[in-house]
Each structure stands twice: as C-alpha cells, then as structure tokens.
C-alpha cells in the first residue's frame, strides 16, 4: 500500500513538471445552416506525454472524443440551433508514461450558425404621444421569433428624406422630441444577432397638436426714420404646428405674418413696419401661433427709428429780470419726436464772444442766464438738437436788454486843445459799467460871467464852440444811462486864448472945464474880456499927454483929464489893449472952456 501511494505521488509530480502540448488559435472557421466548423492548431510538448485524443463539449451539454494527429485540425459540429450563441470547449488528452490519460489546457470559442430570417412584426400602435416623447409597441414575429435579437424602429417625417432610427431589445420603444402636428412614417424591422433584417412593416400616424416654439434668431434689420425691419427664422420646435406669427410694435401696431421659406436676406421671414415716427423708441414682441391661436413665448426686441432734423422752436421770449439776468423761454413743437435737447446761445454785439448752454429736453423750456452786463442788449438764439445730437434745427432768435444801472464817472478828463473861441475836452469811458453810458453830458461854466450851458453828446471827445476869448471855463462831464440814471461828474478847468479887443464903445465927453475934460466910454463890443488896459492919449496946441487905465472890469469907464490949457482944442485917442496886442483906436476933439 505504501508503494502504491508513493507511485501516484511521483506520477502527479511528473505530470506537473512535464511541458504538455496545447491548443492554439481555436476559432470558428466556417458556419452554415445548422452547422459550425471549428479549427485549431496543436503545439507539441514533452514527448513523454504524446497526444492521445481531443474532448469537445458543446454548450456545456454534449461531449464527444475524437483523434487528430495533425498540427492543424478541424471538426464540423452539426444539428445546431440557429440564432443562438454556441460555446465550444476543446481539451487535448495526453498519454502518460504509465499508459494512462491526462487532460491538457482547455481552449474555448463561440459561434453562430447561419441566422434564420424572422417574420414581420404586427399591430404597430402608438401608446403615448406628448411634447417630450412618443411611445410605440408591436407584436413580435410569429415566424422565427427566437432569431430576433433587436428591432430597428425608424421614423421619417412625411415629405422628408431624413429617416432617423433607434434600436430596441423589446417590442416597445420611446422616441424623444418628435415634432407635434406632423405625419410620420414609422417602420419596425426585426434584426437577427448577425444583423440580418427581417421584413419591414410601416405605420403612418399623425402626432398630437402642439404649440410651436418661439421664433429664432430674431434680429432688427434696416432702420430708417419711418421704418423698422424685423428678421427672424422659423422655430425648430414644433415647426409643423406653426400657422402664423403674431407681432406687436409699441402699443397699437399689431400684425399677423404668415411663415415663409428662407428669404433673400438670409432669414426665413422678414417684415417692415411703416409708417413709424422718427426718433421714437419702440418695443417689438413676436410669438408663434398654431391654428388654434395657441402662442409660444414672446421674443421681445427694442429698436428706435432713425433721427431727422428737429423743428425750430416756434417762439422765443426774453425777459430781463435784473441788471445781470435775462430769462429765456421758448415754445415746443408738440408732435416733434426728434426734439432731444436745446442749445441757448447769446452775445452782446460788442464783445466777440458767443456763449452757449445746453438745456435738457425734459424741463420747462426756460433758462435764466446770469452774470450778464447791465445796460446791454443781448441777442439770443434757441436751437433744438436731436436725442443723439446728430441733427440740429434752425435757430429761433430774439433780443432784449438787461436793466440799467448808474454808470461810473468818466476817467481821465482833460483839455486837449484850446483856441480863442473853442475848447476840446477828452475823457475815457467809465471804468465801472461803461456800457451803461449811453449819453455824455458836458456842462460848460463861464467862470467870468457865472453862466453855464449844457452840451449833450454821445462821444468821449467834444469840441465846444462859441466860447468867449480870454475866459476861464469850468467843464464838468457826466454820463447817463438809457433810462436816465446819471453818473457822478468829473471836472476840469482851462482858459480860452487871448484876442485883440475892438475899439471902446461910445467914446464921448460928459463935462468940460477950463482945465479938464471928463470922458466916458463902454468896453469894446468884441473881445471885451481880453482888454487888460485902456491907452488914452491927448494932444493940444502946446501940450500932450497919455495915461494907461487898468480898470477894465467895469462896463462903463469915466475918466477926468485935467491940467489942460483953457480955450484949447484937444484930440483924444482911446484904444483897448490885450496881451495879444492893441485894438483899434477911437478919437474925439474937444475944446476946453475959456
């Protein structure tokens, strides 16, 4: 007994150590109706363990043994069922050195016989149809149903060539996102494991009514002052349910547009709203509608018509509200939608500067202009700008003056030229509010006669005519505003030039004695103020005399010449003298008493 056990242990150890041959490249070489041919290669091993035979088990059920001494062997297995996978297990069996058998390494492969074509399905029907999905079911083929591995379900939209398909391993299938309101051609084809197709059965049905999707790629196209073009594509969701588009612009313009094929512009549809108002913001919404007037969600767009030249203000009113402010008001063109903002400009016609200020279009259409010069006339213009500022209206004009204030006194008053009977004075305009000096008033005061006259001019240089020679004058100059507000006076003094006086007037005798003659005369008629002295001369038969009389202030002069000879004729000569020379003489003859 111990010997037998020892022998078996030695045998197992020897088999385990032996390099047995093995099967390689075990595969299906050929198949047909009801049969499969398998083939393999045999790789030799230890010669102490030669190949005896092979054991082939089919589908873990039927086992057969056979011999093949070639290095490449094959075997045909018949009476196999179609359309099912068959499993083949091949084991090489070797002789042992003691003459017993021992199994080699297992090799396995699978295969199919030629498929048998199944029959057609029947009774295709729709079991559910919603926007999300559509479900179908059918009955399996009566013929060769076991050869059906899957079903190919195809659904083609009526009139289209595209034929999408899905596969199902059962007699039901659910297809997502089929278009509503559409006629579909649905086909079911059984498929064998080797993908051979059985007969195709078609079922035509119409999907449920649905709401079309919203318009796609909505875009605002060409815009003019009176038109807005809207472009859009048809919805991809439930397109066949689309009957019309409903479009609303603003609050009142509602339009219904039938769907169209793709337009020349590159969009399926286009529509132009006209006539519209220029310079106007519009809200446009568009939705799809089916025959039952069920509508999609709206697509909302915003657009504005282009601008045009706004209208000029119909009126401009200017009202002074103080010496340095003017209120400007202007009228509105009620229907002018292109009126965005206003530009008010002004200038005084003296300074080469025009000032402007922008006024928003949402106010009261007025502007109070400050920091103006008093006593000044201002020209105002109001211009309307479009909302973007691109277009500008014509201007509307008006003018007015700020209120008066008292002008300042003239500056640098002085005499620039003096003559015998005229004098030229010059001054500069007031340093304060010179524009308020609308009139220059010159008072000329004769300091000798204490009389005055007033000259009203508008110039700051004035020549005063008709003055008396040799006369002191005080000249006072002031200015006056348009409303009569007068400035302080400024003063200067000067004297007219000297001139030669005429002869004394009414030279005569008022009394005569034996030794004296009383004379009297009046001042010269011409240039009397220039007479500084009177020169009186007399001559008799034997004696002569002269005297200078300095009293020239009196209008009438009386002078007594005494120390004369009695009963003698005397010639008296009288003339007025000035710093400019002696005037003409006047004479008379008088005899003294005896």
Secondary structure as the mmCIF struct_conf table of DSSP 4:
data_model
#
loop_
_struct_conf.conf_type_id
_struct_conf.id
_struct_conf.beg_label_comp_id
_struct_conf.beg_label_asym_id
_struct_conf.beg_label_seq_id
_struct_conf.end_label_comp_id
_struct_conf.end_label_asym_id
_struct_conf.end_label_seq_id
HELX_RH_AL_P HELX_RH_AL_P1 UNK A 2 UNK A 17
BEND BEND1 UNK A 18 UNK A 18
STRN STRN1 UNK A 22 UNK A 32
TURN_TY1_P TURN_TY1_P1 UNK A 33 UNK A 34
STRN STRN2 UNK A 35 UNK A 43
TURN_TY1_P TURN_TY1_P2 UNK A 47 UNK A 48
BEND BEND2 UNK A 49 UNK A 49
STRN STRN3 UNK A 51 UNK A 58
TURN_TY1_P TURN_TY1_P3 UNK A 59 UNK A 61
STRN STRN4 UNK A 62 UNK A 66
BEND BEND3 UNK A 70 UNK A 71
STRN STRN5 UNK A 72 UNK A 77
BEND BEND4 UNK A 79 UNK A 79
HELX_LH_PP_P HELX_LH_PP_P1 UNK A 80 UNK A 81
TURN_TY1_P TURN_TY1_P4 UNK A 82 UNK A 83
BEND BEND5 UNK A 84 UNK A 84
STRN STRN6 UNK A 86 UNK A 95
TURN_TY1_P TURN_TY1_P5 UNK A 97 UNK A 98
BEND BEND6 UNK A 99 UNK A 99
STRN STRN7 UNK A 101 UNK A 111
HELX_LH_PP_P HELX_LH_PP_P2 UNK A 114 UNK A 118
STRN STRN8 UNK A 122 UNK A 129
BEND BEND7 UNK A 131 UNK A 132
STRN STRN9 UNK A 133 UNK A 139
HELX_LH_PP_P HELX_LH_PP_P3 UNK A 140 UNK A 141
BEND BEND8 UNK A 142 UNK A 144
HELX_RH_3T_P HELX_RH_3T_P1 UNK A 145 UNK A 147
STRN STRN10 UNK A 150 UNK A 157
TURN_TY1_P TURN_TY1_P6 UNK A 158 UNK A 159
STRN STRN11 UNK A 163 UNK A 168
BEND BEND9 UNK A 169 UNK A 171
STRN STRN12 UNK A 172 UNK A 176
BEND BEND10 UNK A 177 UNK A 177
HELX_LH_PP_P HELX_LH_PP_P4 UNK A 178 UNK A 179
TURN_TY1_P TURN_TY1_P7 UNK A 180 UNK A 181
STRN STRN13 UNK A 183 UNK A 191
TURN_TY1_P TURN_TY1_P8 UNK A 193 UNK A 194
STRN STRN14 UNK A 197 UNK A 206
HELX_LH_PP_P HELX_LH_PP_P5 UNK A 207 UNK A 209
HELX_LH_PP_P HELX_LH_PP_P6 UNK A 211 UNK A 215
STRN STRN15 UNK A 216 UNK A 223
BEND BEND11 UNK A 225 UNK A 226
STRN STRN16 UNK A 228 UNK A 233
BEND BEND12 UNK A 236 UNK A 236
TURN_TY1_P TURN_TY1_P9 UNK A 237 UNK A 238
HELX_RH_3T_P HELX_RH_3T_P2 UNK A 239 UNK A 241
STRN STRN17 UNK A 244 UNK A 249
TURN_TY1_P TURN_TY1_P10 UNK A 250 UNK A 252
STRN STRN18 UNK A 253 UNK A 257
BEND BEND13 UNK A 261 UNK A 261
HELX_LH_PP_P HELX_LH_PP_P7 UNK A 262 UNK A 263
TURN_TY1_P TURN_TY1_P11 UNK A 264 UNK A 265
BEND BEND14 UNK A 266 UNK A 268
STRN STRN19 UNK A 269 UNK A 273
BEND BEND15 UNK A 275 UNK A 275
TURN_TY1_P TURN_TY1_P12 UNK A 278 UNK A 279
STRN STRN20 UNK A 281 UNK A 289
TURN_TY1_P TURN_TY1_P13 UNK A 291 UNK A 292
STRN STRN21 UNK A 295 UNK A 295
STRN STRN22 UNK A 299 UNK A 304
HELX_LH_PP_P HELX_LH_PP_P8 UNK A 305 UNK A 307
HELX_LH_PP_P HELX_LH_PP_P9 UNK A 309 UNK A 313
BEND BEND16 UNK A 314 UNK A 314
STRN STRN23 UNK A 316 UNK A 320
BEND BEND17 UNK A 322 UNK A 322
TURN_TY1_P TURN_TY1_P14 UNK A 323 UNK A 324
STRN STRN24 UNK A 326 UNK A 330
TURN_TY1_P TURN_TY1_P15 UNK A 334 UNK A 335
TURN_TY1_P TURN_TY1_P16 UNK A 337 UNK A 338
STRN STRN25 UNK A 341 UNK A 347
BEND BEND18 UNK A 349 UNK A 352
STRN STRN26 UNK A 355 UNK A 360
TURN_TY1_P TURN_TY1_P17 UNK A 361 UNK A 362
BEND BEND19 UNK A 363 UNK A 363
BEND BEND20 UNK A 365 UNK A 365
STRN STRN27 UNK A 366 UNK A 369
BEND BEND21 UNK A 371 UNK A 371
HELX_LH_PP_P HELX_LH_PP_P10 UNK A 372 UNK A 373
TURN_TY1_P TURN_TY1_P18 UNK A 374 UNK A 375
STRN STRN28 UNK A 377 UNK A 385
TURN_TY1_P TURN_TY1_P19 UNK A 387 UNK A 388
BEND BEND22 UNK A 389 UNK A 390
STRN STRN29 UNK A 392 UNK A 392
HELX_LH_PP_P HELX_LH_PP_P11 UNK A 393 UNK A 395
STRN STRN30 UNK A 396 UNK A 401
HELX_LH_PP_P HELX_LH_PP_P12 UNK A 402 UNK A 404
HELX_LH_PP_P HELX_LH_PP_P13 UNK A 406 UNK A 410
STRN STRN31 UNK A 411 UNK A 418
BEND BEND23 UNK A 420 UNK A 421
STRN STRN32 UNK A 423 UNK A 428
BEND BEND24 UNK A 431 UNK A 433
HELX_RH_3T_P HELX_RH_3T_P3 UNK A 434 UNK A 436
STRN STRN33 UNK A 439 UNK A 446
TURN_TY1_P TURN_TY1_P20 UNK A 447 UNK A 450
STRN STRN34 UNK A 451 UNK A 457
BEND BEND25 UNK A 458 UNK A 458
BEND BEND26 UNK A 460 UNK A 460
STRN STRN35 UNK A 461 UNK A 464
HELX_LH_PP_P HELX_LH_PP_P14 UNK A 465 UNK A 465
BEND BEND27 UNK A 466 UNK A 466
HELX_LH_PP_P HELX_LH_PP_P15 UNK A 467 UNK A 468
TURN_TY1_P TURN_TY1_P21 UNK A 469 UNK A 470
STRN STRN36 UNK A 472 UNK A 480
TURN_TY1_P TURN_TY1_P22 UNK A 482 UNK A 483
STRN STRN37 UNK A 486 UNK A 486
STRN STRN38 UNK A 490 UNK A 495
HELX_LH_PP_P HELX_LH_PP_P16 UNK A 496 UNK A 498
HELX_LH_PP_P HELX_LH_PP_P17 UNK A 503 UNK A 504
STRN STRN39 UNK A 505 UNK A 512
BEND BEND28 UNK A 514 UNK A 515
STRN STRN40 UNK A 517 UNK A 522
BEND BEND29 UNK A 525 UNK A 527
HELX_RH_3T_P HELX_RH_3T_P4 UNK A 528 UNK A 530
STRN STRN41 UNK A 533 UNK A 539
BEND BEND30 UNK A 541 UNK A 542
STRN STRN42 UNK A 544 UNK A 549
BEND BEND31 UNK A 553 UNK A 555
STRN STRN43 UNK A 556 UNK A 561
BEND BEND32 UNK A 563 UNK A 563
HELX_LH_PP_P HELX_LH_PP_P18 UNK A 564 UNK A 565
TURN_TY1_P TURN_TY1_P23 UNK A 566 UNK A 567
STRN STRN44 UNK A 569 UNK A 578
TURN_TY1_P TURN_TY1_P24 UNK A 579 UNK A 580
STRN STRN45 UNK A 581 UNK A 591
HELX_LH_PP_P HELX_LH_PP_P19 UNK A 592 UNK A 593
#
